[in-house]
Amino acid sequence: MLAIALALYTRNVLLSLFSGIVLGVFILNNFSLVSSFFAIFELFFSMLSEPWILKTLAFAILVGSIMELIEKSGGIEGFVDFMQNRAGLVSSPRSALVLSYIIGVVIFVESSITSLIAGAVGRPFCKKYKIPSAKLAFVCDSTSAPVSSLIVLNGWGALLLGLITTQVALNGIDVNPLSLLLDAVLYNFYAIMALIVTFAAIWFNIDIGAMKNAKPAIVEKPHGDIKHASMFYMVLPILLMIALVFLFMYITGGGDILKGSGSSSIFYTMLSTLVFMLVYYVGTKNMSFKVWSKISYDGALKLFPIALILLFAFAIGEVITTLKTGQYLASLVNENLSIYLLAGVIFLLGAIISFSTGTSWGTFSIMIPVAVPMAVAMDANIALCIGAVISGGVFGDHCSPISDTTIISAMASDCELIEHVNTQLPYALISGIAAFVLFIIFSII
């Protein structure tokens, strides 16, 4: 609560996250200054010893290099010219955002890559048509996690299937776990509503809440050495990213894409793409090796603060997990709750946990072992209750300023993090209210 309140009040995300970390560590160490001081050092040391965290931080920094190289290559100008003048596919702010929306829906393998590519494609059109960066960030964020949780041929599906399989065995449920997961996905009402609301907001140009005051993207004056180059300097690296993330998910999963490592896949994808851009840009004489190196360094430096925000977000998530915040919130649910309210309450509880921790996957791990036994004991629809967990996890994660998906969507769209949170929240709440009502209706039916 402290971290979120400070972030919204001060707009200083690093200070806010660190304050929350310090308070959490103080509580865990009975407010001992000395013990807490050493515990904070141990926390960050352990964080930086985790391979998946290091790969995710490296991903954030490499993204900066790749985006800067694409921009300075002239490929963005070429892409805008092709889409607008030659193909005629983008001719208005609406069509520009629809393009990013479609990309967000089509690329479902990894939510971080989805946000990154949708943002990379949409950014030049935001500047061209003076679309607020906050609106692009909203589109990126509102398609990435919702689509990944609906089309479960990815790490999301692997996690959910593993959790469901365990609960099926523990509770003696005579249902195939995969069949149960597919049924639960049909009840993922928040993800479905988020996609509908986002498309409606784009198509009908609906600005509500803080989005009404969002400022158009700043059109930067082109640098003297930037040329109008072929669109392939932008398109080929992005197509390579899409192909490689599937490939590395397959490789890291030992031949099973569902078991692939998301953090490893996005790291290897970014590294491979950067090497490809070196060979391609220098080989075609778009830029020299010296220029390539300088641009890569400048781009990485720009996104170093984003990597710090991600590190602090992971750290506060670790503190909250150690405090057992999620388990405490789950224990507040009364076992005598009406069966007609069960799915709705599970959805709200999952949303609170996900918002507080900034992780939908962590919420799934906490809530599915709580929701399934409750559904069995109350003879409720098990798939509906699992769908409520998935929806609640995505909803809370979507709204949370400490969520990695929220941070990456803002980064990819060149939008300030707190502005993204404030402008996206009204749309997320509309989807959340609609989902809650649907859970009550389907519980009654």
Secondary structure, 3 states (H helix, E strand, C coil): CHHHHHHHHHCCHHHHHHHHHHHHHHHHCCCCHHHHHHHHHHHHHHHCCCHHHHHHHHHHHHHHHHHHHHHHHCHHHHHHHHHHHHCCCCCCHHHHHHHHHHHHHHCCCCHHHHHHHHHHHHHHHHHHHCCEHHHHHHHHHHHHHHHHHHCCCCHHHHHHHHHHHHHHHHCCCCCCHHHHHHHHHHCCHHHHHHHHHHHHHHHCCCCCHHHHHCCECCCCCCCCCCCCCCCHHHHHHHHHHHHHHHHHHHHHCCCCHHHCCHHHHHHHHHHHHHHHHHHHHHHCCCCCHHHHHHHHHHHHHHCHHHHHHHHHHHHHHHHHHHCCHHHHHHHCCCCCCCHHHHHHHHHHHHHHHHHHHCCHHHHHHHHHHHHHHHHHHCCCCHHHHHHHHHHHHHHHHHHCCCCHHHHHHHHHCCCCHHHHHHHHHHHHHHHHHHHHHHHHHHHHC
